[in-house]
Structure formats: structure tokens, C-alpha cells
Amino acid sequence: MPESAWKLLFYTLSWSYGIYLLFFTDYTFFYDPPSVFYDWKKGMDVPTDIAIAYLLQCSFYGHSIYATAYMDTWRKDSVVMLLHHVVTLTLIAFSYAFRYHNVGILVLFLHDVNDVQLEFTKLNVYFKHRGGVYHRLNDVISNIGCLTFSVSWFWFRLYWFPLKVLYATCHSSLQSVPNIPFYFFFNALLFILTLMNIYWFLYIILFVAKVLMGQMQEVNDVREYDVEDSKKTTVVKKKEGELQLPNALKEGCVGRRGNVHSTQGLGEGVLPDS
């Protein structure tokens, strides 16, 4: 619960700031994606409001690499989540350094919305069984959250992201800035991010399939291990003077953090986040 509460706070603030930049300023990046490369030149100044967003996001994802490995609950997709954080941090740092900050704001906006929904839904999953009492309101909210999260994941990350971001970086960038530097490097990272979004969307499909087939009665995170398994795979401990990594990390298991999760009073379910 504290893990989800912290992430909900951060993603709510970061996404709200993204809304401010894209819809309450003079930036036209959302409605006119090719504009992210208008007037681009090497060494151009980064506007202060965008620099603030970059500072917050870079700090968060830098910390998240350590937190995913040693602080957060270890899940079946934690290795993929680590890769996601590394790719994201690389994109943030290099897009700032090479002045692709305009498209970076658009990328962050299209991803943060799903994390807000995910963490809010997970909190309601945890809260619906507390004090030995079942709370129906939290159950209803978590069910609605699953539905809206699933739809928004597809809409923002698998529809708008390619339509707006990949179109701008792959096509429009060459029209605005022929021979734009690091073209293949940045687009390769964005395509890797797209593949991870598709990977996590498979968890959502699995969740929906379980519901339709009657295999799941309550919302839960299918990425998580069973309670007994998690005791064996989630910890980082000292043994014979050596630092022990989670078993899943040492074995190279893959998976991701972004689904709805619970270990008490829940069934088997799903939800991915970013």
C-alpha cells in the first residue's frame, strides 16, 4: 500500500503538470505533433517549465531503478520493469542533452495517465478488505478502475503513442530537420518502449480472459507471486556475507510491475502500469 500511495502521489503531480504544459500554455505538441521539431537546432535553450518536468521525471526514474530491485514488491515482470526504467531514464537524459525535450513532454504525458489509474485502482484493491471487514465501495471503485485502465492503456500507449510520437519522430523529424542527429538511436529506444507497452497489454488481455471465463472473482495482480512464493523471491538479504538478489532477477525471469495487486482477500487478476 505505501508503495502504491507514493507512486499515485508522484504520477498525479507529474501528469497534472503535463496537462498544464500541453493544454494551458502555448505549446501545440499534442494537437500538432510535428511541431515538436519546428525551429529545432543544436544547443537551443530548454524552456524553464519543461526543464522542471525533466528534473522531476529524471529524479524519479533514477530512484526507481534501485527501488524496483531492492524496495518494491518483487513481481513476475520486475526484470522487464527494470529494463523499462533504464530505457526511460536514457530517453529522458539524452533527449534533454540533445534538445528533443518537446517530444519528451508528449511521451511522458501519454504514459503517466495509466500509472495514475493503476495505482489508484491498486489502493482500492488493498482497502476493500481491511480491519476484517469487506468494503463494497472500494470493490466497486477497483472494478471500474480496471475497466478504465484497460481502455486507456490501449488508447494512450498503443494508439496515440504511435500516432503522435512515433509519427513525429520517424517521419516529421526528417521533414523539419533533414539529417537530424541520433535519429536511429532515439527511435530504437521509442520502439523498445512500444514493445514493452504491448508486452504489458498482454497482462491486461489475460486479466480480461480470466474474468470472461469465470476464473477470477476479484481484481488482483496476475504479475504477483503467490504469498508463499513471494516470501522466497521478494527479499534482498544477507547470507554468508553476500548480498542476495531476488531469485527472479538471478534467474532472468521476465514480467512487469504495472498491474493491480493484492495478497489478501483477492483473486487472481491483472493490471499493468509504467
N, C-alpha and C positions, 0 to 999 in steps of 0.2 A: 504493500500500500504506500509506504513512504516513497518508494522508487517511482511509482506512477504519479503520485501527487507532485513530486518535484518536476517530473517531465511535463505534466499538464501545465504547471505554472510557467515553465520556460517557453513551451511551444505556443501557449496562448499569447504571451507577450510578444514573441518573435513574429507570429503570424499576424497579430494585430498591427504591428509596426509595418509589416509587409503590405497590409491593406492600406495603411496611411500613405506609403510611398507610391503605390500603384494607382490609387483611386482618389487621393486627396492632394496630390501635387501636380506638377506639370509633366511628369513622366508619362509617356504613352506606351510603355513597353507591353502592357497586357493587351490593349486593343490593336496595337500596331507592332507586332514582334520584330519585324525587320528594323525598326527604329533603334534597337539596341546597338546597332553598328553604325548609325548615322554619325558623321563627324568624328569617327574613331581615328585616333592617331597615337603613336607610341609616346609614352610618358605623359599622357594627358592627366589633368587633375581629377582626383576622385572626390565627388561632392561629399561634404561632411555627413549629411544624413545617410548616404549609402555606406560611408566608411564606418559609421556607428553600427549599422546592421552587420557588416562584415566582422567587426571586432567581437560582437556578441556571439555570432554563429561560430567563428573560428575558435573562440574560447570554449564554447560548449562541446563541440565535436572533438577538440583536443582532449578534454577531460573524459569524454565518452569512451574513447579507446581504452583508457585504463579502467573506467567504471564497468564496462561490459565484461572485461576479463576477470576482474577481481572484486567487484562490489555488487553488481546487479545479479538477479536470479539467473542461473545458468539454464539456457533453453536449448532445444534441438537445433535452432538456427543461429546460435550465438556466434559461430565461426563466420557465417555469412554477414552477420551484423557487424563483426569486427572489420571485415572487408569493406562493408558499406561505409563505416566511419572513416576508414583510411582514404577511400576514394573521394568521399565528400570533403574531407579536410584538404586533400590535394587540390580538388577543384576550387575550393574557397581561396586557398593560399595563392595558387598560381593565377587564377582569374583576377585576383586583386593586383598581383605583381605585374601582369601583362595587360591590365586595364580592360578586362572583359567583365567588369563589375555590373554593367547594366543587365546582361543576360543572367548573371548570378542571382540578382534580386528576383528575377522571374522564376528561376529554378527553385529557390528557397520557398517562395510563396506557394508554388504548386505542390510542394511536398509537406510543408508544415501543417496544412489543414487536416490531413489524415492523422497526424500524430496527436493533434488536439482531440479529435473524435475518439481515437483509440484509447488514450489514457483516461479520458472522462468515462468511457464505457467500462474500462477495467476497474476503475474505482467503484462504480456502481455494482459490478460483479462481486467485488470484495465486501461491499457494505450490505448486500441483501441478506447475508447470514451473519449477524453479529449479536453478541450477548445471548446466544442460544435462541434467538428469535428470527423468524423469517419476515423480511420487509418487502412487501409486494411492490411498492413504488420503485425501489431500486431495481427490482427484477424487470419491471416494465421498461424503465429507462434504459437498462442494459440491452434489452431485446431491440428497442428502437435504435439504440446506438449501433448495434451490429448491422442493422439494415442500412442506415445512412452511411456508415463507414464503408461497407462493401460497395455501395453505389459510387460514393465519392472517390474511393481508391481508383476505380476504373475510369471515372470521368476526369479526374485531375491528373493522374500519373500515367494512364495508358491511352488517353485520348488527347487532352490538352497539352500534355508534355511533348509528345511527338509533333503535334500540330503547330504549337507555338515555338517551343525551344529548339527542337531538332531541325525544324524547317528553317529557323533563323540562323542557326549555327552551321548547318550543312549547305544551305542554298543562298540565303540572303547575304550572309557574310562575304561570300565571294563576289557578289554584285556590288556591295558597298566598298569593300576593301580587297581588290584583287591581290593575290599573293599574301593574304593575311597570315601572320606568323602563328606557328603552333596549331595550325588548322586540324591536322590529323590527331595530334596529342589530345586536345580538348574534346574533340568529337568522339574519340575512342573511349574516354572516361565517361562521357554522357551516355554512350551506348551501353557501357557496362552497368551504369546506373539503371538504365531502362531494363536490362536483363534481370537485375535484382528485383525491380518492381514487378516484373512478370513472375519471377520465382515466388515472391511473397503472395501474389494474387492467387497462386495455386493453393495456398493455405486457405484463402477465402472460399475458393471453389470446394475444397474438401469440407469446410465447415458447412456450407450450404447443402452439399450432398448428404452429410450426416443428418442434418435436420430433416430433409425431404424423405430420407429412408427410415426415419424414426429411430436412428441410432443415438440420438442425443436429445436429452430433455431440457438441459440447461446450458447457458452460454459458458464456455470455458476456452482456454487457450490450448489448441492442439499442438502447439510448439513446445509445451512444457512436459517435463518428465513426470511420471507418477511420483507420489510423495516419497516412497521408499527409494526409488531410483535417484530422485533429486538429492537425497541425503548423501548419496555416494558420489554424485557427479557435479554438485554445485559449489563445492568449497575449495578454498585455497588454503592449505595448511602446511605446517612444518612437519617433516617426517625424516628422522635420522639426519637432521641438519640441512636438508634440501628443501627448496621451495617447490611445492607440488602444484601443478596446473590442473584445472578441471579435466576430467577424463575425456570429455567430448572434444576438448581442444587438442589434447595429445593424440587422440585417435583420428583427428581430422574430420569429425562429423560436421555436417552442414545443416543450416537452418537459419531462422531469423527471429528477431525479437518481436516484431510487430503484431501480435495478436492479442485477443482478450484472454486473460489468465486468471486462474484461481485454483487453490489447492484444497479448499474446504467447501463442502456443500455444493460442488459444481459437477457438471457432467464432463463430456469430452468436447470441446468446441474449437473455435478459431477466431483470429483477427490479426492481421499484420500491421506494423507501423513503420516509419522511417526514420 
